[in-house]
Amino acid sequence: SRSLKDKRMVLRRVKDRIAKFNVAVAEIEYQDLWQRAALGVVTISTSEAHAQQELGRVVDEIERVEPGVISRTGVEFLA
């Protein structure tokens, strides 16, 4: 993207596409930088394996909608 407006359009497209998954998503960093974005994606499950699978589907969908936009992912489980 070349501007904050372009970045927000990309993020809206991504958020709209992952809305079909059982997750919550929010932009958590870099709100004022047009070159970067950080999204937090959260799911709740009784099974760590199921949560991992669901988050993997989200990453796959983001890559399908906007190829090459993900530079890093991380997962943290809370019990």
C-alpha positions in Angstrom: 0.0 0.0 0.0 1.1 3.6 -0.6 -1.0 5.4 2.0 -2.9 4.8 5.2 -6.1 4.8 3.1 -4.7 2.0 0.9 -3.5 0.1 4.0 -6.9 0.3 5.6 -8.5 -1.0 2.4 -6.2 -4.0 2.5 -6.9 -4.6 6.2 -10.7 -4.3 5.7 -10.5 -6.9 2.8 -8.5 -9.3 5.0 -10.9 -8.8 8.0 -13.9 -9.3 5.9 -12.5 -12.5 4.5 -11.6 -14.0 7.9 -15.0 -13.0 9.4 -16.3 -16.4 8.4 -13.9 -18.1 10.9 -14.7 -18.3 14.6 -12.1 -15.7 15.5 -11.8 -12.1 16.7 -9.4 -9.8 14.9 -8.0 -6.3 15.6 -5.1 -4.1 14.4 -2.8 -4.1 17.4 0.2 -2.1 16.2 1.4 0.4 13.6 -2.0 2.1 13.2 -0.3 5.3 11.9 2.3 3.7 9.6 1.2 2.9 6.0 4.1 0.5 5.5 3.2 -1.9 8.3 0.4 -3.5 10.1 0.0 -6.0 12.9 -3.2 -8.0 13.4 -4.1 -9.9 16.5 -6.3 -12.9 15.9 -7.9 -14.7 18.8 -10.0 -17.9 19.1 -11.3 -19.8 22.0 -11.4 -23.6 22.1 -11.3 -26.5 24.5 -8.6 -28.1 22.4 -5.2 -26.6 21.6 -5.1 -28.7 18.4 -8.4 -27.3 17.2 -7.4 -23.7 18.0 -4.1 -24.3 16.1 -6.0 -25.7 13.1 -8.4 -22.8 13.1 -5.6 -20.2 13.2 -3.8 -22.0 10.5 -6.9 -21.7 8.3 -7.0 -18.0 9.0 -3.3 -17.6 7.9 -4.0 -19.6 4.8 -7.0 -17.4 3.9 -5.0 -14.2 4.4 -2.3 -15.5 2.1 -4.9 -16.4 -0.4 -6.6 -13.0 -0.3 -3.4 -10.9 -0.1 -0.4 -13.1 -1.1 2.9 -12.1 0.5 1.5 -9.7 3.1 2.4 -12.0 6.1 6.0 -11.6 7.2 5.7 -13.3 10.6 3.2 -15.2 12.7 3.2 -16.4 16.3 0.8 -18.4 18.4 0.4 -18.2 22.2 -1.9 -20.5 24.2 -3.4 -19.5 27.5 -4.9 -22.1 29.9 
